[in-house]
């Protein structure tokens, strides 16, 4: 006789909490770097350091948003986390991409 313990069919609550950690952390990272990109103001066209900081912040924000989207695209993540978990990071990454595209200098 086997001693098997039946597993619950729907244990999505625990898995959702585990997956929420990297999704939320990546969203916060994307948001922080987007905020940095939006608040840094160059003193003039000669301020290469400020322009480099904006580009780096935009790149890091877009990268964190892309990592969130990549994580969410995994089938076992999509099964327990709705698209609402990835939307804030994608919006923030989009804002950073627009800031980068409209950067003058």
C-alpha positions, 0 to 999 in steps of 0.5 A: 500500500502506498502512502500518498498524500493528495495535493490540493488542486489549486494552490495558486495563492502561495505561488502567487505570493512567491511570484509577486516578490520578483514582479513587484521588485522589478516594477519598483526598480523600473519605477525608481529609474524612470523617476530618476530619468524624469527628474534629472535636468541638464544644466545645458547642452554641454552637460554630458554627465546629466545626459549620460545619467538620463540615458542610463536611467532610461536603459535600466528602467526599460530593462527592468520592465523587459525582465518583468514582461519576460518573467510574466510571459512564462506559461506557469507564471501567467497561470497564476498572475494576471496581466495586471501584475506586469502592466505597471512595469510596462507602463513605466518602461514605456515612459522611460523609452519615450523620455529616452527617445525625446532626449535632446542633446 
